[in-house]
């Protein structure tokens, strides 16, 4: 007789452990920024602010350039084993950071941590593609991204509390490293490559998931040819331009917003920190709403336009919120506009994840890494350019206004180029031909 058991819920456990992975990912990414401000670090490590800036920025350099190689590695050698290894590595480098006292040592650990973390989201995207049915991928992706945003938002408070309670800056890094290795072990225990490989996943759940096809990975000898296919793919270039643009508009909120509130709005440090946390919290809400909205959009309008419309709305509405902020004359009104920017930008994030899962095929993690790479270049660009744009203004206020106008233009561009995306056209339709 056929098995009449209800579907098991392994896919939900996989989403849950992926959220936990994303939480520690962002906690380890953000924690050093809080640590270098502590008194114990200042007493123990003597570095100029320019050196500290180089150390903190080093993470994003390797994080960007290793997106595609680390994503391809998980496609090639298996997401379960590779992402487990990535978690172990970045946790180890985080812990080792707590043993460093020199510029060279701290710089090396941040470069290595960025390289190890680069593959986390691309690989997680590939896992979700295999475990979640197409009409629920955006919601699952929004939950994983929510885990990361939550880790980033809580990292300052958690790290500062540990530094104060433990009496030194090194010990929190060691604890973060140990916790990360424990999460790596849990990830290995919970996750399998495909539903049919998991002993707890029954036939009914596999039917719900939809039994995604078995796709041969891109072999090592074809890596450069895969990159060549990426470089001539219209979908990936539009997606890369969109991610670059949206991060130009968004990254101001996580880089220069604290200084803007203090310098231009004359907000005290404690109140400014609360305002920034509030802005980021609105982004977390946007992730959850965006996941639901993106899946509903696909159900109503089909895959082609169902993926495009949330992205267009995200860029357009976020850009409009920036424009409205230019008319505000109080700090709280400006922050309310930034909350709207954060909400609307993150509203489109789940649709972006789902789009890359739709078109990536057997190179999903590598294609995900392509878009993520350009997005991080966009974040780095606005972080570097914002003070130069301010300095170029006739007055600091006019210079700051020009920064916001750049963010507006970038977000409108993001919405516009999203209209050209087509989630029905995969990047690699079949195994790449080999040379005879």
C-alpha positions as a Markdown table, in Angstrom:
| # | Residue | x | y | z |
|---|---|---|---|---|
| 1 | Unk | 0.0 | 0.0 | 0.0 |
| 2 | Unk | 1.2 | 3.6 | -0.7 |
| 3 | Unk | 2.5 | 5.5 | 2.3 |
| 4 | Unk | -0.3 | 7.8 | 3.5 |
| 5 | Unk | 1.9 | 9.6 | 6.1 |
| 6 | Unk | 1.7 | 13.4 | 6.1 |
| 7 | Unk | 4.7 | 15.2 | 4.8 |
| 8 | Unk | 7.6 | 15.5 | 7.2 |
| 9 | Unk | 9.1 | 18.9 | 8.0 |
| 10 | Unk | 12.8 | 18.4 | 7.2 |
| 11 | Unk | 12.8 | 21.4 | 4.9 |
| 12 | Unk | 11.8 | 23.7 | 7.8 |
| 13 | Unk | 14.6 | 22.4 | 9.9 |
| 14 | Unk | 17.0 | 23.2 | 7.1 |
| 15 | Unk | 15.7 | 26.7 | 6.8 |
| 16 | Unk | 16.0 | 27.1 | 10.6 |
| 17 | Unk | 19.7 | 26.0 | 10.8 |
| 18 | Unk | 20.4 | 28.2 | 7.8 |
| 19 | Unk | 19.0 | 31.1 | 9.7 |
| 20 | Unk | 21.3 | 30.2 | 12.6 |
| 21 | Unk | 24.2 | 30.0 | 10.2 |
| 22 | Unk | 23.4 | 33.5 | 8.9 |
| 23 | Unk | 23.1 | 34.9 | 12.4 |
| 24 | Unk | 26.6 | 33.8 | 13.4 |
| 25 | Unk | 27.8 | 34.9 | 9.9 |
| 26 | Unk | 26.8 | 38.5 | 10.6 |
| 27 | Unk | 27.8 | 38.4 | 14.2 |
| 28 | Unk | 31.4 | 37.5 | 13.3 |
| 29 | Unk | 31.4 | 40.0 | 10.5 |
| 30 | Unk | 30.3 | 43.0 | 12.7 |
| 31 | Unk | 31.8 | 42.2 | 16.1 |
| 32 | Unk | 35.3 | 43.6 | 15.4 |
| 33 | Unk | 33.9 | 47.0 | 14.6 |
| 34 | Unk | 32.6 | 47.2 | 18.2 |
| 35 | Unk | 35.7 | 45.6 | 19.7 |
| 36 | Unk | 38.2 | 48.2 | 18.3 |
| 37 | Unk | 36.3 | 50.9 | 20.1 |
| 38 | Unk | 36.8 | 49.3 | 23.5 |
| 39 | Unk | 39.2 | 50.6 | 26.1 |
| 40 | Unk | 40.8 | 47.2 | 26.5 |
| 41 | Unk | 41.7 | 47.0 | 22.8 |
| 42 | Unk | 43.1 | 50.6 | 22.8 |
| 43 | Unk | 45.3 | 49.6 | 25.8 |
| 44 | Unk | 46.4 | 46.4 | 24.2 |
| 45 | Unk | 46.8 | 47.3 | 20.5 |
| 46 | Unk | 48.3 | 50.6 | 19.4 |
| 47 | Unk | 47.1 | 51.4 | 15.9 |
| 48 | Unk | 46.2 | 54.6 | 14.0 |
| 49 | Unk | 42.7 | 55.1 | 12.9 |
| 50 | Unk | 43.8 | 54.7 | 9.3 |
| 51 | Unk | 45.2 | 51.3 | 10.1 |
| 52 | Unk | 42.0 | 50.3 | 11.9 |
| 53 | Unk | 40.0 | 51.4 | 8.8 |
| 54 | Unk | 42.2 | 49.3 | 6.6 |
| 55 | Unk | 41.7 | 46.3 | 8.9 |
| 56 | Unk | 37.9 | 46.7 | 9.0 |
| 57 | Unk | 37.6 | 47.3 | 5.3 |
| 58 | Unk | 39.8 | 44.3 | 4.4 |
| 59 | Unk | 37.0 | 41.9 | 5.1 |
| 60 | Unk | 34.8 | 43.3 | 2.3 |
| 61 | Unk | 37.6 | 43.1 | -0.3 |
| 62 | Unk | 38.1 | 39.3 | 0.0 |
| 63 | Unk | 34.4 | 38.8 | 0.7 |
| 64 | Unk | 33.6 | 40.3 | -2.8 |
| 65 | Unk | 36.3 | 38.7 | -4.9 |
| 66 | Unk | 35.8 | 35.2 | -3.5 |
| 67 | Unk | 32.0 | 35.1 | -4.1 |
| 68 | Unk | 32.2 | 33.2 | -7.4 |
| 69 | Unk | 35.0 | 30.8 | -6.5 |
| 70 | Unk | 33.5 | 29.8 | -3.2 |
| 71 | Unk | 30.0 | 29.5 | -4.7 |
| 72 | Unk | 31.3 | 27.3 | -7.5 |
| 73 | Unk | 33.2 | 25.1 | -5.0 |
| 74 | Unk | 29.9 | 24.3 | -3.3 |
| 75 | Unk | 28.2 | 23.5 | -6.6 |
| 76 | Unk | 31.1 | 21.3 | -7.5 |
| 77 | Unk | 31.9 | 19.5 | -4.3 |
| 78 | Unk | 28.6 | 19.6 | -2.4 |
| 79 | Unk | 26.9 | 22.4 | -0.5 |
| 80 | Unk | 26.6 | 20.4 | 2.8 |
| 81 | Unk | 30.3 | 19.6 | 3.2 |
| 82 | Unk | 31.6 | 22.9 | 1.7 |
| 83 | Unk | 29.3 | 25.3 | 3.8 |
| 84 | Unk | 30.2 | 23.3 | 6.9 |
| 85 | Unk | 33.8 | 23.8 | 6.1 |
| 86 | Unk | 33.2 | 27.6 | 5.5 |
| 87 | Unk | 31.6 | 28.0 | 8.9 |
| 88 | Unk | 34.4 | 26.2 | 10.6 |
| 89 | Unk | 37.0 | 28.3 | 8.8 |
| 90 | Unk | 35.5 | 31.7 | 9.5 |
| 91 | Unk | 34.9 | 30.7 | 13.1 |
| 92 | Unk | 38.5 | 29.6 | 13.4 |
| 93 | Unk | 39.7 | 32.9 | 11.9 |
| 94 | Unk | 37.4 | 34.8 | 14.2 |
| 95 | Unk | 38.9 | 33.0 | 17.2 |
| 96 | Unk | 42.4 | 33.5 | 16.0 |
| 97 | Unk | 41.8 | 37.2 | 15.7 |
| 98 | Unk | 41.6 | 37.2 | 19.5 |
| 99 | Unk | 45.3 | 36.1 | 19.6 |
| 100 | Unk | 46.6 | 38.9 | 17.3 |
| 101 | Unk | 48.2 | 42.1 | 18.5 |
| 102 | Unk | 49.8 | 43.5 | 15.3 |
| 103 | Unk | 48.5 | 45.3 | 12.2 |
| 104 | Unk | 49.7 | 42.4 | 10.0 |
| 105 | Unk | 48.1 | 39.7 | 12.1 |
| 106 | Unk | 44.7 | 41.4 | 12.4 |
| 107 | Unk | 44.7 | 42.3 | 8.7 |
| 108 | Unk | 45.5 | 38.7 | 7.7 |
| 109 | Unk | 42.6 | 37.3 | 9.9 |
| 110 | Unk | 40.1 | 39.8 | 8.4 |
| 111 | Unk | 41.2 | 38.9 | 4.9 |
| 112 | Unk | 40.8 | 35.2 | 5.6 |
| 113 | Unk | 37.5 | 35.7 | 7.4 |
| 114 | Unk | 36.1 | 37.6 | 4.4 |
| 115 | Unk | 37.2 | 34.9 | 2.0 |
| 116 | Unk | 35.6 | 32.1 | 4.1 |
| 117 | Unk | 32.3 | 34.0 | 4.6 |
| 118 | Unk | 32.1 | 34.7 | 0.9 |
| 119 | Unk | 30.5 | 31.4 | 0.1 |
| 120 | Unk | 27.9 | 31.4 | 2.8 |
| 121 | Unk | 24.9 | 33.0 | 1.1 |
| 122 | Unk | 25.6 | 31.6 | -2.4 |
| 123 | Unk | 25.8 | 28.1 | -1.0 |
| 124 | Unk | 22.8 | 28.6 | 1.2 |
| 125 | Unk | 20.9 | 29.8 | -1.8 |
| 126 | Unk | 21.7 | 26.6 | -3.6 |
| 127 | Unk | 20.5 | 24.5 | -0.6 |
| 128 | Unk | 17.2 | 26.4 | -0.6 |
| 129 | Unk | 16.7 | 25.8 | -4.3 |
| 130 | Unk | 17.0 | 22.0 | -3.8 |
| 131 | Unk | 14.8 | 21.9 | -0.6 |
| 132 | Unk | 12.1 | 24.5 | -1.1 |
| 133 | Unk | 9.4 | 24.4 | -3.9 |
| 134 | Unk | 9.6 | 27.3 | -6.3 |
| 135 | Unk | 6.5 | 29.1 | -5.0 |
| 136 | Unk | 8.0 | 29.2 | -1.5 |
| 137 | Unk | 11.7 | 30.0 | -2.3 |
| 138 | Unk | 11.4 | 33.7 | -1.7 |
| 139 | Unk | 9.9 | 33.3 | 1.8 |
| 140 | Unk | 12.5 | 30.7 | 2.7 |
| 141 | Unk | 15.3 | 33.1 | 1.4 |
| 142 | Unk | 13.8 | 36.0 | 3.4 |
| 143 | Unk | 14.0 | 34.0 | 6.6 |
| 144 | Unk | 17.7 | 33.2 | 6.1 |
| 145 | Unk | 18.5 | 36.8 | 5.2 |
| 146 | Unk | 16.4 | 37.8 | 8.3 |
| 147 | Unk | 18.7 | 35.7 | 10.4 |
| 148 | Unk | 21.7 | 37.6 | 9.1 |
| 149 | Unk | 20.1 | 41.0 | 9.6 |
| 150 | Unk | 19.2 | 40.0 | 13.2 |
| 151 | Unk | 22.8 | 38.9 | 13.9 |
| 152 | Unk | 24.1 | 42.2 | 12.5 |
| 153 | Unk | 21.6 | 44.3 | 14.5 |
| 154 | Unk | 22.4 | 42.4 | 17.8 |
| 155 | Unk | 26.1 | 42.1 | 17.3 |
| 156 | Unk | 27.0 | 45.6 | 18.7 |
| 157 | Unk | 25.0 | 44.9 | 21.9 |
| 158 | Unk | 26.1 | 41.3 | 22.3 |
| 159 | Unk | 29.8 | 42.1 | 21.7 |
| 160 | Unk | 29.9 | 45.2 | 23.9 |
| 161 | Unk | 28.2 | 43.2 | 26.7 |
| 162 | Unk | 30.7 | 40.4 | 26.5 |
| 163 | Unk | 33.7 | 42.8 | 26.5 |
| 164 | Unk | 32.4 | 44.5 | 29.6 |
| 165 | Unk | 31.4 | 41.3 | 31.4 |
| 166 | Unk | 34.6 | 39.3 | 30.5 |
| 167 | Unk | 36.9 | 42.3 | 31.0 |
| 168 | Unk | 38.8 | 42.1 | 27.7 |
| 169 | Unk | 38.3 | 42.3 | 24.0 |
| 170 | Unk | 39.9 | 38.9 | 23.1 |
| 171 | Unk | 37.6 | 36.6 | 25.0 |
| 172 | Unk | 34.4 | 37.5 | 23.0 |
| 173 | Unk | 36.2 | 36.5 | 19.8 |
| 174 | Unk | 37.2 | 33.1 | 21.3 |
| 175 | Unk | 33.6 | 32.5 | 22.4 |
| 176 | Unk | 32.2 | 33.5 | 19.0 |
| 177 | Unk | 34.6 | 31.1 | 17.3 |
| 178 | Unk | 33.6 | 28.2 | 19.5 |
| 179 | Unk | 29.9 | 28.9 | 19.0 |
| 180 | Unk | 30.4 | 29.0 | 15.3 |
| 181 | Unk | 32.1 | 25.6 | 15.3 |
| 182 | Unk | 29.1 | 24.2 | 17.2 |
| 183 | Unk | 26.8 | 25.7 | 14.6 |
| 184 | Unk | 28.9 | 24.1 | 11.9 |
| 185 | Unk | 28.4 | 20.7 | 13.6 |
| 186 | Unk | 24.7 | 21.3 | 13.8 |
| 187 | Unk | 24.5 | 22.3 | 10.1 |
| 188 | Unk | 26.3 | 19.1 | 9.1 |
| 189 | Unk | 23.9 | 17.0 | 11.2 |
| 190 | Unk | 20.7 | 18.6 | 9.9 |
| 191 | Unk | 21.4 | 19.3 | 6.2 |
| 192 | Unk | 21.7 | 16.9 | 3.2 |
| 193 | Unk | 22.4 | 17.7 | -0.4 |
| 194 | Unk | 19.0 | 16.6 | -1.7 |
| 195 | Unk | 15.7 | 15.5 | -0.1 |
| 196 | Unk | 16.1 | 11.9 | -1.3 |
| 197 | Unk | 19.4 | 11.7 | 0.7 |
| 198 | Unk | 17.9 | 12.7 | 4.0 |
| 199 | Unk | 16.7 | 9.7 | 6.2 |
| 200 | Unk | 14.0 | 11.8 | 7.9 |
| 201 | Unk | 12.4 | 13.1 | 4.6 |
| 202 | Unk | 9.5 | 11.0 | 3.5 |
| 203 | Unk | 7.9 | 10.5 | 0.1 |
| 204 | Unk | 5.1 | 13.0 | 0.9 |
| 205 | Unk | 7.6 | 15.8 | 1.7 |
| 206 | Unk | 9.6 | 15.0 | -1.5 |
| 207 | Unk | 6.4 | 15.4 | -3.5 |
| 208 | Unk | 5.7 | 18.7 | -1.8 |
| 209 | Unk | 9.2 | 19.9 | -2.6 |
| 210 | Unk | 8.8 | 18.8 | -6.2 |
| 211 | Unk | 11.8 | 16.5 | -6.7 |
| 212 | Unk | 14.2 | 19.0 | -8.4 |
| 213 | Unk | 16.2 | 17.4 | -11.2 |
| 214 | Unk | 19.7 | 16.0 | -10.6 |
| 215 | Unk | 22.1 | 18.4 | -12.3 |
| 216 | Unk | 25.7 | 17.6 | -12.9 |
| 217 | Unk | 28.0 | 20.3 | -11.4 |
| 218 | Unk | 30.4 | 22.3 | -13.4 |
| 219 | Unk | 33.7 | 20.4 | -13.3 |
| 220 | Unk | 37.0 | 22.1 | -12.4 |
| 221 | Unk | 38.2 | 22.0 | -16.0 |
| 222 | Unk | 35.2 | 24.0 | -17.0 |
| 223 | Unk | 35.4 | 26.7 | -14.4 |
| 224 | Unk | 36.8 | 29.4 | -16.7 |
| 225 | Unk | 34.3 | 28.5 | -19.4 |
| 226 | Unk | 31.5 | 28.9 | -16.8 |
| 227 | Unk | 32.9 | 32.4 | -16.1 |
| 228 | Unk | 32.8 | 33.1 | -19.8 |
| 229 | Unk | 29.1 | 32.1 | -19.9 |
| 230 | Unk | 28.4 | 34.4 | -17.0 |
| 231 | Unk | 30.2 | 37.3 | -18.8 |
| 232 | Unk | 27.9 | 37.1 | -21.8 |
| 233 | Unk | 24.7 | 36.4 | -19.9 |
| 234 | Unk | 22.2 | 39.3 | -20.1 |
| 235 | Unk | 20.3 | 38.2 | -17.0 |
| 236 | Unk | 23.5 | 38.1 | -14.8 |
| 237 | Unk | 24.7 | 41.5 | -16.0 |
| 238 | Unk | 21.4 | 43.1 | -15.3 |
| 239 | Unk | 21.2 | 41.4 | -11.9 |
| 240 | Unk | 24.8 | 42.5 | -11.1 |
| 241 | Unk | 24.0 | 46.1 | -12.1 |
| 242 | Unk | 20.8 | 46.0 | -10.0 |
| 243 | Unk | 22.6 | 44.6 | -6.9 |
| 244 | Unk | 25.5 | 47.2 | -7.3 |
| 245 | Unk | 22.9 | 50.0 | -7.5 |
| 246 | Unk | 20.7 | 48.9 | -4.6 |
| 247 | Unk | 23.8 | 48.5 | -2.4 |
| 248 | Unk | 24.9 | 52.0 | -3.3 |
| 249 | Unk | 21.5 | 53.2 | -2.0 |
| 250 | Unk | 21.4 | 50.9 | 1.0 |
| 251 | Unk | 25.0 | 50.9 | 2.4 |
| 252 | Unk | 24.9 | 54.5 | 3.4 |
| 253 | Unk | 22.6 | 53.4 | 6.2 |
| 254 | Unk | 25.2 | 51.0 | 7.7 |
| 255 | Unk | 28.3 | 53.0 | 7.0 |
| 256 | Unk | 27.8 | 56.8 | 7.3 |
| 257 | Unk | 24.4 | 57.2 | 8.9 |
| 258 | Unk | 25.7 | 57.4 | 12.5 |
| 259 | Unk | 28.1 | 60.2 | 11.6 |
| 260 | Unk | 25.4 | 62.0 | 9.6 |
| 261 | Unk | 23.0 | 61.9 | 12.5 |
| 262 | Unk | 25.7 | 63.3 | 14.8 |
| 263 | Unk | 27.2 | 65.9 | 12.5 |
| 264 | Unk | 24.2 | 67.2 | 10.5 |
| 265 | Unk | 21.3 | 66.4 | 12.9 |
| 266 | Unk | 23.2 | 67.0 | 16.1 |
| 267 | Unk | 21.9 | 63.7 | 17.7 |
| 268 | Unk | 23.7 | 62.4 | 20.8 |
| 269 | Unk | 25.6 | 59.2 | 20.4 |
| 270 | Unk | 23.2 | 57.0 | 22.5 |
| 271 | Unk | 20.1 | 58.3 | 20.7 |
| 272 | Unk | 21.9 | 58.0 | 17.4 |
| 273 | Unk | 22.7 | 54.3 | 18.1 |
| 274 | Unk | 19.0 | 53.7 | 18.9 |
| 275 | Unk | 18.0 | 55.4 | 15.6 |
| 276 | Unk | 20.3 | 53.3 | 13.5 |
| 277 | Unk | 19.1 | 50.1 | 15.2 |
| 278 | Unk | 15.5 | 51.2 | 14.5 |
| 279 | Unk | 16.4 | 51.7 | 10.8 |
| 280 | Unk | 17.9 | 48.2 | 10.6 |
| 281 | Unk | 15.0 | 46.7 | 12.3 |
| 282 | Unk | 12.7 | 48.1 | 9.6 |
| 283 | Unk | 14.9 | 46.3 | 7.1 |
| 284 | Unk | 14.3 | 43.0 | 9.0 |
| 285 | Unk | 10.5 | 43.6 | 8.7 |
| 286 | Unk | 11.0 | 44.3 | 5.0 |
| 287 | Unk | 12.7 | 40.9 | 4.5 |
| 288 | Unk | 9.8 | 39.0 | 6.0 |
| 289 | Unk | 7.1 | 41.0 | 4.1 |
| 290 | Unk | 9.2 | 40.8 | 0.9 |
| 291 | Unk | 9.4 | 37.0 | 1.0 |
| 292 | Unk | 5.6 | 36.7 | 1.3 |
| 293 | Unk | 5.1 | 39.3 | -1.4 |
| 294 | Unk | 7.6 | 37.8 | -3.9 |
| 295 | Unk | 6.0 | 34.3 | -3.7 |
| 296 | Unk | 2.5 | 35.8 | -4.0 |
| 297 | Unk | 3.7 | 37.8 | -7.0 |
| 298 | Unk | 4.9 | 34.6 | -8.8 |
| 299 | Unk | 1.6 | 32.9 | -8.1 |
| 300 | Unk | -0.4 | 35.8 | -9.5 |
| 301 | Unk | 1.7 | 36.9 | -12.4 |
| 302 | Unk | 3.9 | 33.9 | -13.3 |
| 303 | Unk | 7.6 | 33.5 | -13.0 |
| 304 | Unk | 8.7 | 36.2 | -15.5 |
| 305 | Unk | 6.8 | 39.2 | -14.1 |
| 306 | Unk | 6.3 | 37.8 | -10.7 |
| 307 | Unk | 10.0 | 38.1 | -10.0 |
| 308 | Unk | 10.4 | 41.5 | -11.7 |
| 309 | Unk | 7.5 | 43.4 | -10.1 |
| 310 | Unk | 8.7 | 43.2 | -6.4 |
| 311 | Unk | 12.2 | 44.4 | -7.5 |
| 312 | Unk | 10.8 | 47.3 | -9.5 |
| 313 | Unk | 8.7 | 48.3 | -6.5 |
| 314 | Unk | 11.6 | 47.9 | -4.1 |
| 315 | Unk | 13.9 | 50.3 | -6.0 |
| 316 | Unk | 11.3 | 52.8 | -6.9 |
| 317 | Unk | 9.7 | 53.1 | -3.4 |
| 318 | Unk | 13.1 | 53.2 | -1.6 |
| 319 | Unk | 14.3 | 56.0 | -4.0 |
| 320 | Unk | 11.1 | 58.0 | -3.3 |
| 321 | Unk | 11.7 | 57.6 | 0.5 |
| 322 | Unk | 15.2 | 59.1 | 0.1 |
| 323 | Unk | 13.7 | 62.0 | -1.9 |
| 324 | Unk | 11.1 | 62.7 | 0.8 |
| 325 | Unk | 13.9 | 62.8 | 3.4 |
| 326 | Unk | 15.4 | 65.9 | 1.6 |
| 327 | Unk | 12.2 | 67.8 | 2.7 |
| 328 | Unk | 12.4 | 66.8 | 6.3 |
| 329 | Unk | 13.7 | 69.3 | 8.9 |
| 330 | Unk | 13.9 | 67.2 | 12.1 |
| 331 | Unk | 16.0 | 64.2 | 13.0 |
| 332 | Unk | 13.1 | 61.9 | 13.7 |
| 333 | Unk | 11.4 | 62.8 | 10.5 |
| 334 | Unk | 14.6 | 62.0 | 8.6 |
| 335 | Unk | 15.0 | 58.8 | 10.4 |
| 336 | Unk | 11.4 | 57.8 | 9.6 |
| 337 | Unk | 12.3 | 58.2 | 5.9 |
| 338 | Unk | 15.4 | 56.1 | 6.3 |
| 339 | Unk | 13.3 | 53.5 | 8.0 |
| 340 | Unk | 11.2 | 53.4 | 4.8 |
| 341 | Unk | 14.3 | 53.2 | 2.7 |
| 342 | Unk | 15.5 | 50.2 | 4.7 |
| 343 | Unk | 12.1 | 48.5 | 4.6 |
| 344 | Unk | 11.7 | 48.9 | 0.9 |
| 345 | Unk | 15.2 | 47.9 | -0.1 |
| 346 | Unk | 15.0 | 44.7 | 1.9 |
| 347 | Unk | 11.5 | 44.1 | 0.6 |
| 348 | Unk | 13.2 | 43.3 | -2.7 |
| 349 | Unk | 16.0 | 41.1 | -1.3 |
| 350 | Unk | 14.0 | 37.8 | -1.2 |
| 351 | Unk | 13.0 | 38.2 | -4.8 |
| 352 | Unk | 16.7 | 38.8 | -5.7 |
| 353 | Unk | 17.6 | 35.6 | -3.9 |
| 354 | Unk | 14.8 | 33.6 | -5.6 |
| 355 | Unk | 15.7 | 35.0 | -9.0 |
| 356 | Unk | 19.3 | 33.7 | -8.7 |
| 357 | Unk | 18.0 | 30.3 | -7.6 |
| 358 | Unk | 15.7 | 30.3 | -10.6 |
| 359 | Unk | 18.3 | 31.0 | -13.3 |
| 360 | Unk | 21.4 | 29.5 | -11.6 |
| 361 | Unk | 20.6 | 25.8 | -12.4 |
| 362 | Unk | 23.6 | 23.6 | -11.7 |
| 363 | Unk | 25.7 | 26.7 | -11.1 |
| 364 | Unk | 23.3 | 28.3 | -8.6 |
| 365 | Unk | 25.8 | 29.1 | -5.9 |
| 366 | Unk | 28.3 | 30.5 | -8.5 |
| 367 | Unk | 25.6 | 32.6 | -10.2 |
| 368 | Unk | 24.5 | 33.8 | -6.7 |
| 369 | Unk | 28.1 | 34.7 | -6.0 |
| 370 | Unk | 28.3 | 36.8 | -9.2 |
| 371 | Unk | 25.4 | 39.0 | -8.1 |
| 372 | Unk | 26.6 | 39.2 | -4.5 |
| 373 | Unk | 30.1 | 40.2 | -5.7 |
| 374 | Unk | 28.7 | 43.3 | -7.6 |
| 375 | Unk | 26.5 | 44.1 | -4.7 |
| 376 | Unk | 29.5 | 44.3 | -2.3 |
| 377 | Unk | 31.4 | 46.4 | -4.8 |
| 378 | Unk | 28.5 | 48.8 | -4.7 |
| 379 | Unk | 28.5 | 49.0 | -0.9 |
| 380 | Unk | 32.3 | 49.6 | -0.9 |
| 381 | Unk | 31.8 | 52.3 | -3.6 |
| 382 | Unk | 29.3 | 54.4 | -1.6 |
| 383 | Unk | 31.3 | 54.0 | 1.6 |
| 384 | Unk | 34.4 | 55.3 | -0.1 |
| 385 | Unk | 32.6 | 58.0 | -2.2 |
| 386 | Unk | 30.3 | 59.5 | 0.4 |
| 387 | Unk | 32.9 | 61.7 | 2.2 |
| 388 | Unk | 34.4 | 62.8 | -1.1 |
| 389 | Unk | 30.9 | 63.9 | -2.4 |
| 390 | Unk | 30.3 | 65.8 | 0.9 |
| 391 | Unk | 33.6 | 67.5 | 0.6 |
| 392 | Unk | 33.0 | 68.5 | -3.0 |
| 393 | Unk | 29.8 | 70.4 | -2.0 |
| 394 | Unk | 29.7 | 74.1 | -1.6 |
| 395 | Unk | 28.7 | 73.5 | 2.0 |
| 396 | Unk | 28.6 | 70.3 | 4.1 |
| 397 | Unk | 24.8 | 70.4 | 4.0 |
| 398 | Unk | 24.8 | 70.6 | 0.2 |
| 399 | Unk | 27.4 | 67.9 | -0.1 |
| 400 | Unk | 25.3 | 65.6 | 2.1 |
| 401 | Unk | 22.2 | 66.4 | -0.1 |
| 402 | Unk | 24.3 | 65.3 | -3.1 |
| 403 | Unk | 25.0 | 62.0 | -1.4 |
| 404 | Unk | 21.3 | 61.4 | -1.0 |
| 405 | Unk | 20.7 | 62.3 | -4.6 |
| 406 | Unk | 23.3 | 59.7 | -5.7 |
| 407 | Unk | 21.5 | 57.2 | -3.5 |
| 408 | Unk | 18.1 | 58.2 | -5.1 |
| 409 | Unk | 19.5 | 57.7 | -8.6 |
| 410 | Unk | 21.1 | 54.4 | -7.8 |
| 411 | Unk | 17.8 | 53.0 | -6.4 |
| 412 | Unk | 15.8 | 54.2 | -9.3 |
| 413 | Unk | 18.3 | 52.6 | -11.7 |
| 414 | Unk | 17.9 | 49.3 | -9.7 |
| 415 | Unk | 14.2 | 49.4 | -10.2 |
| 416 | Unk | 14.5 | 50.2 | -13.9 |
| 417 | Unk | 17.1 | 47.5 | -14.8 |
| 418 | Unk | 15.0 | 44.9 | -12.9 |
| 419 | Unk | 12.4 | 45.2 | -15.6 |
| 420 | Unk | 14.8 | 43.5 | -18.0 |
| 421 | Unk | 15.3 | 40.3 | -15.9 |
| 422 | Unk | 13.8 | 37.0 | -17.0 |
| 423 | Unk | 13.7 | 34.3 | -14.4 |
| 424 | Unk | 12.5 | 31.7 | -17.0 |
| 425 | Unk | 15.9 | 31.7 | -18.8 |
| 426 | Unk | 18.6 | 29.7 | -16.9 |
| 427 | Unk | 22.2 | 30.6 | -17.2 |
| 428 | Unk | 23.4 | 27.0 | -18.0 |
| 429 | Unk | 20.7 | 24.9 | -19.6 |
| 430 | Unk | 22.8 | 21.8 | -20.0 |
| 431 | Unk | 26.2 | 20.3 | -19.2 |
| 432 | Unk | 28.8 | 22.4 | -20.9 |
| 433 | Unk | 30.4 | 20.7 | -23.9 |
| 434 | Unk | 33.9 | 19.5 | -23.3 |
| 435 | Unk | 36.8 | 19.7 | -25.8 |
| 436 | Unk | 37.4 | 16.6 | -27.8 |
